[in-house]
Amino acid sequence: EEEPPWLVSHPQPRSGVRRSQLWRGDEPDAPRAPAYAPQPPPPRPESRARANSLKTSYAAPVVEQSSQKKQFMSAEEQYKAELERQIEESRRRRELEKQKEKEEEEREIRRLEKYNEKIRQEEEAEKRKQMERAKAMEKHSAEVREANLRKAKALPRREVEVAKIKEPVETGGFI
């Protein structure tokens, strides 16, 4: 049975002949290694997160000590120690999750406070604009009134009488 080249440990032929024993890395009397070597388990997410932190240098001796202790422990003691380690990891993970949730809530509160402040400022700006518009309209109407009064005073008497004639009478009709 021939294995595909990507499973073979030496993909380049040494002898120049593909699929020969030398190419596959076989020796006639040597037992073949399994095609799939067992891989070590992937590192835990917590250890990856702390890989670049200063805590890693402090955590290494503890791991070495615990591995040395395991050599002298019975199976039951090792089991208990493993359970305690798992409990401690769970507790630390829960604390980290709680801290992250608390930080997320604080960020959300700050975000809402900023949003509310922005809305309040926009409302105040809108009120100011409305007040300014109302003042401008009052000023404009006062100026128009004054201009009309000046205009009425400046008109000769005859034109004023003609203007009165054209105004509607209280009975609802024109004269």
Secondary structure as GFF3:
##gff-version 3
##sequence-region A 1 175
A	DSSP	three_ten_helix	5	7	.	.	.	ID=ss1
A	DSSP	alpha_helix	21	24	.	.	.	ID=ss2
A	DSSP	alpha_helix	45	49	.	.	.	ID=ss3
A	DSSP	alpha_helix	55	72	.	.	.	ID=ss4
A	DSSP	alpha_helix	75	154	.	.	.	ID=ss5
A	DSSP	alpha_helix	157	166	.	.	.	ID=ss6
###
